[in-house]
Amino acid sequence: MTIAEVHVTHPDLVLAPTIRAATDVQLEREFQPVPVSDKSVSVLFFSLSGDFMQFEQAITDDPTVTNQNTVVDYGDRRVYRVQVTDQAKLVTPKLAELGIQLLDVRSRGDGWLLRVVPRNHSGRGSPERYPGGGRLVDRVRFRRQA
């Protein structure tokens, strides 16, 4: 099986402003964004470890999300729920639409690191084969796993 690590960056990616401002936190997606109405409003659940105060200060100024709240507090990790605004860019729904299996998503640098199983992929390729092309995709690295 081939696994691709895709580093996605863009100023308007969901939570990208928060990721850039709160450098001492690690975000991990818990679920695929879920549409909650006919208006394409999506809700995103993610977990956070690191400096909660720094994160909560940064997210209040993030135009890509609204209505953030803590769902569960485990002490060293929290699960949050946010509503995605129409200003946010989402990559994962397009990947799912293309049949690309998403293994995990976590914050990295100024964007997101996605580990995916490409559909019918030979293990060679370039970022242009992924949605958004060079505009969103910073780097793609392929790995073979038994």
PEBEL-V188716 format. One record per pair of residues at least 6 apart in sequence whose C-alpha atoms are under 8 Angstrom apart, sorted by the first residue. I is the first residue (numbers start at 0). J is the second residue. D is the distance in Angstrom with one decimal. If there is no record, write none. Layout:
{{I:J:D} {I:J:D}}
This chain:
{{0:116:7.6} {0:143:5.7} {0:144:5.3} {0:145:6.2} {1:116:6.1} {1:117:7.1} {1:120:7.4} {1:121:7.8} {1:122:6.1} {1:141:6.5} {1:142:5.6} {1:143:4.5} {1:144:6.1} {2:114:6.6} {2:115:5.6} {2:116:4.8} {2:117:6.9} {2:141:5.7} {2:142:5.2} {2:143:6.3} {2:144:7.2} {3:113:7.9} {3:114:5.7} {3:115:5.2} {3:116:6.2} {3:117:6.8} {3:139:6.4} {3:140:5.5} {3:141:4.4} {3:142:6.2} {4:112:6.6} {4:113:5.6} {4:114:4.6} {4:115:6.5} {4:138:7.9} {4:139:5.6} {4:140:5.1} {4:141:6.4} {5:112:5.7} {5:113:5.0} {5:114:6.4} {5:115:7.6} {5:136:6.8} {5:137:7.5} {5:138:5.8} {5:139:4.5} {5:140:6.6} {6:107:7.7} {6:110:7.1} {6:111:5.8} {6:112:4.5} {6:113:6.3} {6:136:5.9} {6:137:5.3} {6:138:5.2} {6:139:6.5} {7:110:5.7} {7:111:5.3} {7:112:6.3} {7:113:7.6} {7:135:5.4} {7:136:4.5} {7:137:5.5} {7:138:7.4} {8:15:7.8} {8:109:6.3} {8:110:4.5} {8:111:6.6} {8:135:5.3} {8:136:6.3} {8:137:6.2} {9:15:7.3} {9:109:8.0} {9:110:6.9} {9:134:7.6} {9:135:5.7} {10:16:6.7} {11:63:6.7} {11:86:6.7} {11:87:5.2} {11:88:5.7} {12:63:7.2} {12:87:5.4} {12:88:4.5} {12:89:6.2} {12:110:7.3} {13:63:5.3} {13:64:6.9} {13:83:7.0} {13:87:4.9} {13:88:5.8} {13:89:6.3} {14:58:7.7} {14:61:6.8} {14:63:6.0} {14:64:6.8} {15:63:7.9} {15:109:6.3} {15:110:5.6} {16:57:7.7} {16:58:7.8} {16:61:5.6} {16:62:7.9} {16:63:7.9} {17:54:6.9} {17:57:5.2} {17:58:5.3} {17:60:7.8} {17:61:6.0} {18:24:7.7} {18:106:6.8} {18:107:7.9} {18:108:7.4} {18:109:6.1} {18:110:6.9} {19:108:7.1} {19:109:5.1} {19:110:7.8} {20:54:7.9} {20:57:5.9} {21:50:7.9} {21:53:5.6} {21:54:5.3} {21:57:6.2} {22:108:7.9} {23:49:5.8} {23:50:5.8} {23:53:7.7} {24:47:6.7} {24:48:5.7} {24:49:4.3} {24:50:5.7} {24:51:7.5} {24:54:7.0} {25:47:5.7} {25:48:5.3} {25:49:6.3} {25:105:7.1} {25:106:6.0} {25:107:7.9} {26:45:6.6} {26:46:5.7} {26:47:4.7} {26:48:6.8} {26:105:5.5} {26:106:5.2} {27:45:5.5} {27:46:5.2} {27:47:6.5} {27:103:7.7} {27:104:5.8} {27:105:4.3} {27:106:6.5} {28:43:7.8} {28:44:6.4} {28:45:4.3} {28:46:6.4} {28:103:7.1} {28:104:5.5} {28:105:6.3} {29:43:8.0} {29:44:5.4} {29:45:4.7} {29:46:6.5} {30:43:6.8} {30:44:5.8} {30:45:7.1} {31:43:6.9} {31:44:7.9} {31:91:7.3} {31:92:7.6} {32:41:5.7} {32:42:5.5} {32:43:4.7} {32:44:7.4} {32:91:8.0} {32:92:7.5} {33:41:5.1} {33:42:5.2} {33:43:6.5} {34:40:5.4} {34:41:4.3} {34:42:6.4} {35:41:5.9} {35:42:7.0} {40:82:7.1} {40:83:6.6} {40:84:7.3} {40:85:7.9} {41:82:5.9} {41:83:5.4} {41:84:7.9} {42:80:6.8} {42:81:5.7} {42:82:4.5} {42:83:6.0} {43:80:5.7} {43:81:5.4} {43:82:6.4} {43:83:6.9} {44:78:6.8} {44:79:5.6} {44:80:4.6} {44:81:6.6} {45:78:5.6} {45:79:5.5} {45:80:6.8} {46:76:6.7} {46:77:5.4} {46:78:4.2} {46:79:6.1} {47:76:5.5} {47:77:5.3} {47:78:6.3} {47:79:7.6} {48:75:6.3} {48:76:4.7} {48:77:6.8} {49:75:7.5} {49:76:7.6} {58:64:7.8} {62:84:7.2} {62:86:7.0} {62:87:7.7} {63:83:6.0} {63:84:5.2} {63:85:7.4} {63:86:5.6} {63:87:4.5} {63:88:8.0} {64:81:6.1} {64:82:5.5} {64:83:4.5} {64:84:5.2} {64:87:7.4} {65:81:5.9} {65:82:5.2} {65:83:6.5} {65:84:6.7} {66:80:7.9} {66:81:5.5} {66:82:5.7} {67:79:6.8} {67:80:5.6} {67:81:4.3} {67:82:6.8} {68:79:5.6} {68:80:5.5} {68:81:6.6} {69:77:6.9} {69:78:6.0} {69:79:4.5} {69:80:6.4} {70:77:7.5} {70:78:5.5} {70:79:5.3} {70:80:6.4} {71:77:5.6} {71:78:5.1} {71:79:7.2} {72:78:6.6} {90:130:7.3} {90:131:8.0} {91:101:7.8} {93:130:6.9} {94:100:7.5} {94:101:7.7} {94:129:8.0} {94:130:7.1} {95:101:7.5} {98:117:8.0} {98:118:6.3} {99:115:6.6} {99:116:6.0} {99:117:5.1} {99:118:5.5} {100:115:5.5} {100:116:5.1} {100:117:6.7} {100:118:7.6} {101:113:7.3} {101:114:6.3} {101:115:4.5} {101:116:6.5} {102:113:7.6} {102:114:5.4} {102:115:5.4} {102:116:7.3} {103:113:5.9} {103:114:5.4} {103:115:7.3} {104:111:6.6} {104:112:5.7} {104:113:4.6} {104:114:6.5} {105:111:5.7} {105:112:5.4} {105:113:6.7} {106:112:6.0} {122:141:6.0} {122:142:7.4} {122:143:7.5} {123:141:7.3} {125:139:6.8} {126:132:5.8} {126:133:6.2} {126:136:6.1} {126:137:7.6} {126:138:6.6} {126:139:5.9} {127:133:6.0} {129:136:7.7}}
